[in-house]
Amino acid sequence: MNIEKCLDYYSESFYHEFWGIDSQIVDENVLRLQALDFLRHYAMSDSEYKDHCAPVMQTVFCFPSERTFSIESMTLDEMFEDGFEYFSYNSSPLFWKKSYELIMKVCMEYGDKNIFIVEEKSCEKDPEVAFKIKIPVGKSWEEISKGGYITDVLFNMPNHNYYVLGDSGMWGKWCDYDNRFSDYETFCFKRMSPVVLEYKDYFSEYITEQLVPEKKSKGLSGILRQLFKKK
């Protein structure tokens, strides 16, 4: 991702599109410095993404050649590589303090050194401003959540889709915030552990489909239509 382009893109679009105000009304210099500091610390370069993140993503997520990677068009089994169990739940935005701390516990359980956050490609958006973020395991919520308008968009505004995973390749999270129904996440993992159970229990009220690791799933599109057909 291009840091300068990303800063320029979100400095105006975030405040005007989401809040209906111009960014000049707030202290733009302070927000830009905060955003710049965040991206300098956590944005992946193209080579870093290609050499370290993308190979791990391909061991977790299945990338269809013809269809869009979508909770509407694919079964859950088709979203992840073999050997993963999974559960889906209604949730957004990408992180808040408690959910981030639970993910950090998952990372430590599986031995991750970094967590990757990759925004899905979109024909409507310059790929150079799509998020490709790497956060070292152990960083606190307080450390990563003060990135000005960049963390406001990344963590608080669920209007894009994201792949989230640890560099161990043992778990991943597909965040589908751009479907016709509602904001959904699907969490996958290779080995059950008390930490994964804790994560699942935290979202248990919002789980839409039970764990079916070896059974072909019918996907979520039918379930979602039933859940939201009256809305």
PATI-23538 format. One record per residue (C-alpha): residue in three letters; x, y, z. Coordinates in steps of 0.1 Angstrom, whole numbers, padded with zeros to 4 digits, always signed. Layout:
// residues N
alaXYZ/...
***
This chain:
// residues 231
met+0000+0000+0000/asn+0011+0036-0007/ile+0012+0055+0026/glu+0010+0090+0011/lys-0019+0080-0012/cys-0037+0064+0017/leu-0033+0094+0039/asp-0047+0117+0012/tyr-0075+0094+0003/tyr-0089+0091+0039/ser-0082+0126+0051/glu-0111+0140+0031/ser-0133+0110+0022/phe-0136+0097+0058/tyr-0150+0128+0074/his-0170+0140+0045/glu-0186+0107+0035/phe-0192+0092+0070/trp-0198+0123+0091/gly-0209+0149+0065/ile-0182+0174+0076/asp-0150+0185+0061/ser-0118+0173+0077/gln-0106+0209+0082/ile-0132+0214+0109/val-0110+0191+0132/asp-0073+0194+0136/glu-0062+0179+0104/asn-0025+0182+0112/val-0028+0162+0144/leu-0049+0135+0128/arg-0025+0132+0098/leu+0005+0129+0121/gln-0013+0101+0141/ala-0023+0084+0109/leu+0012+0087+0094/asp+0027+0072+0126/phe+0004+0043+0125/leu+0011+0035+0088/arg+0048+0038+0092/his+0047+0013+0120/tyr+0022-0012+0106/ala+0017-0008+0068/met+0032-0037+0048/ser+0053-0029+0018/asp+0045-0047-0015/ser+0075-0070-0011/glu+0066-0077+0025/tyr+0031-0086+0016/lys+0043-0108-0014/asp+0070-0126+0005/his+0055-0131+0039/cys+0018-0125+0040/ala+0004-0138+0007/pro+0020-0173+0010/val+0003-0178+0044/met-0030-0165+0032/gln-0030-0191+0005/thr-0027-0219+0031/val-0057-0206+0049/phe-0082-0191+0024/cys-0093-0205-0009/phe-0093-0179-0037/pro-0117-0187-0065/ser-0106-0179-0100/glu-0140-0170-0114/arg-0163-0162-0085/thr-0161-0134-0059/phe-0149-0145-0025/ser-0183-0140-0008/ile-0203-0153+0020/glu-0233-0151-0004/ser-0219-0171-0033/met-0197-0197-0016/thr-0202-0225+0009/leu-0181-0222+0041/asp-0161-0252+0030/glu-0151-0235-0002/met-0138-0204+0017/phe-0110-0223+0036/glu-0084-0248+0028/asp-0087-0284+0040/gly-0082-0291+0077/phe-0099-0260+0091/glu-0130-0260+0113/tyr-0150-0228+0114/phe-0180-0209+0128/ser-0197-0178+0116/tyr-0213-0150+0136/asn-0229-0116+0131/ser-0203-0090+0141/ser-0186-0057+0132/pro-0166-0036+0132/leu-0132-0052+0126/phe-0119-0049+0162/trp-0128-0033+0195/lys-0108-0036+0227/lys-0122-0069+0239/ser-0123-0087+0205/tyr-0087-0075+0198/glu-0075-0088+0231/leu-0091-0122+0224/ile-0074-0123+0190/met-0041-0116+0206/lys-0047-0146+0229/val-0054-0168+0199/cys-0021-0155+0183/met-0001-0164+0214/glu-0018-0198+0216/tyr-0007-0207+0181/gly+0027-0191+0183/asp+0021-0162+0159/lys+0046-0134+0157/asn+0024-0111+0137/ile-0012-0106+0127/phe-0020-0097+0091/ile-0050-0076+0080/val-0056-0075+0043/glu-0084-0056+0027/glu-0101-0074-0002/lys-0094-0060-0037/ser-0122-0038-0051/cys-0127-0025-0086/glu-0141+0007-0070/lys-0109+0015-0051/asp-0073+0022-0059/pro-0054-0009-0048/glu-0026+0013-0035/val-0049+0026-0007/ala-0063-0008+0002/phe-0052-0018+0037/lys-0023-0043+0041/ile-0014-0042+0078/lys+0010-0062+0100/ile+0007-0059+0138/pro+0033-0076+0160/val+0017-0099+0186/gly+0018-0083+0220/lys+0009-0048+0209/ser-0018-0034+0231/trp-0051-0020+0220/glu-0041+0013+0233/glu-0009+0013+0212/ile-0027+0004+0179/ser-0059+0024+0182/lys-0045+0059+0181/gly-0039+0062+0144/gly-0061+0092+0136/tyr-0085+0088+0108/ile-0067+0056+0096/thr-0077+0035+0126/asp-0111+0052+0126/val-0117+0037+0092/leu-0099+0004+0097/phe-0113-0005+0130/asn-0146+0014+0133/met-0161+0015+0098/pro-0172-0019+0085/asn-0177-0010+0048/his-0150-0032+0033/asn-0141-0068+0034/tyr-0110-0081+0052/tyr-0089-0112+0056/val-0074-0115+0091/leu-0049-0142+0100/gly-0018-0150+0121/asp+0015-0158+0104/ser+0014-0194+0118/gly-0013-0201+0092/met-0033-0219+0120/trp-0063-0196+0121/gly-0080-0169+0100/lys-0110-0147+0100/trp-0130-0136+0069/cys-0148-0103+0075/asp-0177-0099+0051/tyr-0191-0064+0057/asp-0202-0057+0021/asn-0230-0083+0015/arg-0267-0076+0010/phe-0277-0088+0044/ser-0256-0079+0074/asp-0220-0078+0087/tyr-0206-0113+0092/glu-0173-0128+0102/thr-0162-0164+0098/phe-0135-0177+0121/cys-0115-0207+0111/phe-0089-0227+0130/lys-0069-0260+0126/arg-0068-0270+0163/met-0093-0264+0190/ser-0080-0250+0222/pro-0094-0233+0253/val-0086-0199+0238/val-0106-0207+0207/leu-0135-0218+0229/glu-0132-0186+0248/tyr-0134-0166+0215/lys-0163-0187+0203/asp-0181-0183+0236/tyr-0177-0145+0235/phe-0196-0144+0201/ser-0219-0173+0209/glu-0250-0152+0210/tyr-0244-0142+0174/ile-0233-0175+0159/thr-0253-0184+0128/glu-0242-0219+0121/gln-0227-0246+0144/leu-0192-0261+0139/val-0194-0287+0111/pro-0157-0295+0103/glu-0161-0325+0080/lys-0197-0320+0068/lys-0204-0301+0036/ser-0220-0269+0045/lys-0248-0253+0026/gly-0232-0219+0031/leu-0247-0189+0047/ser-0267-0174+0018/gly-0298-0194+0026/ile-0295-0189+0063/leu-0290-0151+0059/arg-0321-0149+0036/gln-0341-0166+0063/leu-0328-0143+0090/phe-0333-0111+0072/lys-0362-0118+0048/lys-0386-0098+0071/lys-0363-0068+0072/
***
